[in-house]
Amino acid sequence: MKVTHVFIALATADHAAALGWTIAVGDVDELLGDLRGRGIVATIAIEAEMRTAVVVDPDGNRIKFFEDPAS
């Protein structure tokens, strides 16, 4: 899976409205495999009943991906 864009996200009180602005993937396991293949370590968690993967870039920025429940 090729990542082509990165953006900054902020916490929101309205999850449904924020879905259009967050980094959603269809399959967290596929993402993890791709990240491992690049030597990138991810932390896995379950948040609000969604699987998430968090990576830290070389500058220390946390990037969170979540498994889209609609997938």
C-alpha positions, 0 to 999 in steps of 0.5 A, spaced: 500 500 500 503 506 497 502 512 502 501 518 497 499 524 502 500 526 509 496 531 513 495 534 520 489 531 524 486 534 531 482 531 536 474 532 535 468 531 539 464 529 533 467 523 530 462 522 524 464 529 522 471 527 522 471 521 518 472 525 512 478 528 514 482 522 518 487 517 515 482 510 514 485 504 511 481 498 509 485 493 513 490 494 518 494 488 518 495 489 510 498 496 512 502 493 518 505 488 513 507 494 508 510 498 514 514 492 517 517 491 509 519 498 510 522 497 517 517 501 520 515 499 527 507 500 529 503 500 535 497 497 535 491 499 539 483 498 539 480 505 540 472 506 540 472 499 537 476 500 531 483 497 530 488 503 530 496 503 528 500 508 530 507 510 527 512 515 529 516 519 524 523 521 524 521 528 527 517 524 532 510 526 530 505 521 531 501 518 525 495 514 527 491 510 522 485 506 523 481 501 520 475 503 516 469 500 519 465 501 513 470 496 509 
